[in-house]
Amino acid sequence: MTTEAAMSTLHAYGSVRATVQIWGSTFTSRSFDTLREALLFLGDKGGDESPPSIEIHSDDGIVSVSGPGLQTLIAQAKAVRSAS
């Protein structure tokens, strides 16, 4: 996922009401009300474990993000938080 695509995804889903579900081996599954909340949780979690897959459930349908695309989204969410 390019930085531009990450910013587009954050713009579309970052603050709007959407249920984001994540699963990981080092923590129990969790749900968040916005994509930004989920990304900042994952970014703060850090650690050696690669980010899990997430699913964004919104009025537009379901979007799944994982791997390098998810890492790009986490980095962009952290950058936006730092700039605020």
C-alpha positions as CSV (number, residue, x, y, z in Angstrom):
1,M,0.0,0.0,0.0
2,T,1.4,3.3,-1.0
3,T,1.4,6.3,1.4
4,E,-1.2,7.9,-0.8
5,A,-3.5,4.8,-0.6
6,A,-2.9,4.7,3.2
7,M,-3.9,8.4,3.5
8,S,-7.0,7.7,1.3
9,T,-8.0,4.8,3.5
10,L,-7.5,6.8,6.7
11,H,-9.5,9.7,5.2
12,A,-12.4,7.3,4.3
13,Y,-12.5,5.2,7.5
14,G,-10.2,6.9,10.0
15,S,-12.8,8.8,12.1
16,V,-16.1,7.6,10.7
17,R,-18.3,5.1,12.6
18,A,-17.1,1.7,11.7
19,T,-16.4,-1.5,13.6
20,V,-12.8,-2.6,13.3
21,Q,-11.9,-6.1,14.5
22,I,-8.4,-7.3,15.1
23,W,-7.0,-10.6,16.2
24,G,-3.4,-11.4,17.4
25,S,-1.6,-14.2,19.1
26,T,-0.3,-12.0,21.9
27,F,-3.7,-10.4,22.8
28,T,-7.3,-11.3,22.7
29,S,-9.5,-10.2,19.8
30,R,-10.7,-6.6,20.1
31,S,-13.2,-4.3,18.4
32,F,-12.8,-0.6,17.9
33,D,-15.2,2.1,16.8
34,T,-12.9,3.7,14.3
35,L,-10.0,2.7,12.1
36,R,-7.7,5.3,13.7
37,E,-8.3,3.9,17.2
38,A,-7.4,0.4,16.0
39,L,-4.3,1.5,14.2
40,L,-3.0,3.6,17.2
41,F,-3.6,0.6,19.5
42,L,-1.6,-1.6,17.2
43,G,1.1,1.0,16.8
44,D,1.4,1.5,20.6
45,K,1.4,-2.3,21.1
46,G,4.6,-2.6,19.0
47,G,6.7,-5.7,19.8
48,D,8.2,-8.3,17.5
49,E,4.9,-9.7,16.3
50,S,3.9,-8.6,12.8
51,P,0.6,-6.8,12.7
52,P,-2.4,-9.1,12.4
53,S,-5.1,-8.8,9.8
54,I,-7.9,-6.3,10.5
55,E,-11.4,-6.0,9.1
56,I,-13.2,-2.7,8.8
57,H,-17.0,-3.1,8.8
58,S,-18.8,0.0,7.6
59,D,-21.7,1.1,5.5
60,D,-19.6,0.6,2.4
61,G,-19.0,-3.1,3.2
62,I,-16.1,-4.9,4.7
63,V,-12.4,-4.1,4.0
64,S,-9.6,-6.4,5.1
65,V,-6.1,-5.1,5.5
66,S,-2.9,-7.0,6.5
67,G,0.8,-7.2,6.0
68,P,2.8,-4.2,4.5
69,G,-0.5,-2.3,3.8
70,L,-1.4,-2.5,7.5
71,Q,2.1,-1.4,8.5
72,T,1.8,1.6,6.2
73,L,-1.6,2.5,7.7
74,I,-0.2,2.2,11.3
75,A,2.8,4.5,10.4
76,Q,0.5,7.1,8.8
77,A,-1.9,7.1,11.8
78,K,1.1,7.6,14.1
79,A,2.4,10.4,11.9
80,V,-1.0,12.2,11.9
81,R,-1.2,11.8,15.7
82,S,2.3,13.3,16.1
83,A,1.5,16.2,13.8
84,S,-1.6,17.1,15.9
